[in-house]
Amino acid sequence: MSPLPQILVIALVTAALRLLPVLLLGGRDRVLPATLLRLSQSLPGAIIGFLVVYSLKDLAFTALSGWLPALLGVLVAGLLQYYRKNTLLSVFSATAAYMALLQVLA
């Protein structure tokens, strides 16, 4: 059986899920509900918090290479999020710092 029908269904469902909020909430002229505004303000910090917990959950404190990259990555993410308020910049910069430190300390 060809995978093309499955790929088309997945593409249509993905497009529909991304288009649904735009259709429900309208265009640029419409004011967002208070709940969505509150979520848009609190969600980036919550995402960073989950990433911090996830990155620190399996730390090995027996060697410097076990905990230093994760700690510095978390600090980079936290400081960038605090000062710049840009979640993508925080996540990508922290990931780059973490990966670079893993390569240097390994």
N, C-alpha and C positions, 0 to 999 in steps of 0.2 A: 504494500500500500504506500502511496506517495505521501510524504510529510507536508506537501503544499496545503491541503485543506486545514490541517492543524495549525500551521503557521498563519494562515489567513484568519482563522478564528481567534487566535491569540492576539494578532495585530488589531483586529476589530474590537475586541473586548478592551484592550489597552487604550485604544483611541477613544472609545466610548467613555471609559472611566475618567480619562483626562478632560474630555469635553463636557461631561455632565456638570461639574461645578460651574463652569462658565455659562452653561445654558440655564442652570437654576438660579444663579446669583446675578445674572445679567451682565451688562457691559460696564464701562467705566463710569457711566452716569449714576449707577445705583450705589447706595451706601451699604457697606458690609454690616451684618448683624454684630452686636456687641460681643457675642460668644466667639465669633471668628476673629475679631480684633484682639480679644484677650488671648486666644490661642496663638495668634501670630506673634504676640509679644513674649509669651512664656515658653513656647515650644523650642526655640533655639537653645535656651539655657538648659532645658530638660534633656535635649539631645546630647549636648556637651556633657552633662552629668552622667548619662548612660554610657557614653564613650569612656569617661574617666573610670567608672566602676568596672566596665568590661576590660579596659587595658590594665587595671591594677589587680584584678582578681586572682591571677595565677603567677604573681611575682615570686621569684626565687631570690632571697636576700643573701645567698651564700657567695655570690660573685657580683662584682661591679657591673658586668654586662647583663646581669639579670634584672636589675631594678633601675639603673640610671637612665637608659633610653626611655622607659615608660614614664618615669617621673618627669624628665625634661619635656617629653611630648605633652604630658598633661599640663605642665606649666606654660608651655607655648600656647596650647589651645585656650587655657583659661585667661591668660593675659591678652591674647589677641581678641578673644570674645568680649572681654571687659572693656578694652580700649577702642576697638574698631567696630564692634557690634555686627560683624559679618561672619555668619556661621560657616559658609563655604571656605573663606579664607582661613578661619581657625582650624577647621578639620583638615584641609589640605596641607597647611603649613605644619601642623602638629604631626601629621602622617609622614611628611617629608623629613622632618627633624628626627622622628623615631626611626625611620628606615636608614637615614644617614648614620645615626649613632649606632645602630645595629651593625652596620658594615664596618665602622671605625673600631668598635670595641670587640668585634668577633675575631 
